[in-house]
């Protein structure tokens, strides 16, 4: 179980599944929520690309690119 502090001080519980972390609030299907999630993922990807931590592998890069651009081949 992972507790994430939001900017407003709210805590969100996440559980680790076989496919990664999922929020207990998995009902993010509105266009504005989807846009917000894509922007957040894009910012995180950019930080990882810029700082290139030793654990950030090509596999992670391809996964992030695939999530951001699902119709492109990576």
C-alpha positions in Angstrom: 0.0 0.0 0.0 1.3 3.4 -0.9 0.1 6.7 0.5 0.5 9.7 -1.8 0.2 13.2 -0.5 -1.5 15.6 -2.9 -0.8 19.3 -3.2 -3.9 20.0 -1.1 -2.7 17.7 1.7 -5.2 15.0 0.8 -4.0 11.4 0.9 -4.7 8.9 -1.8 -4.3 5.2 -1.2 -2.8 3.1 -3.9 -2.3 -0.6 -4.1 0.4 -2.5 -5.9 -1.0 -4.9 -8.5 0.8 -7.1 -11.0 0.6 -4.3 -13.6 1.7 -1.5 -11.2 0.1 1.0 -8.9 -3.6 1.7 -9.2 -5.6 4.3 -7.4 -8.7 3.4 -5.5 -10.4 6.2 -7.4 -10.0 4.6 -10.9 -12.9 6.4 -12.4 -10.9 8.9 -14.4 -12.6 8.7 -17.7 -13.7 12.3 -18.2 -11.8 14.2 -21.0 -10.4 16.8 -18.5 -9.2 14.1 -16.1 -7.6 12.2 -19.0 -5.9 15.4 -20.1 -4.6 16.1 -16.6 -3.2 12.5 -16.3 -1.5 12.8 -19.7 0.1 16.1 -18.8 1.4 14.6 -15.5 2.8 11.5 -17.2 4.4 13.7 -19.8 6.1 15.9 -17.1 7.3 12.8 -15.3 8.7 11.3 -18.5 10.5 14.6 -19.3 12.1 14.7 -15.9 13.2 11.1 -16.3 14.6 11.8 -19.7 16.4 14.9 -18.5 17.9 13.4 -15.3 18.3 9.9 -16.6 18.6 8.0 -13.3 20.6 4.8 -13.5 17.5 2.6 -13.0 15.6 4.3 -15.8 16.0 1.8 -18.6 15.1 1.7 -22.3 12.1 -0.5 -21.3 10.8 2.3 -19.0 11.3 4.8 -21.8 9.3 2.6 -24.3 6.6 2.1 -21.7 6.2 5.8 -21.1 6.2 6.6 -24.8 3.7 3.9 -25.5 1.4 5.3 -22.8 1.6 8.8 -24.1 1.5 7.8 -27.8 -0.4 4.5 -28.0 -0.8 4.5 -31.8 3.0 4.8 -32.5 5.4 1.9 -32.7 8.0 2.1 -29.9 
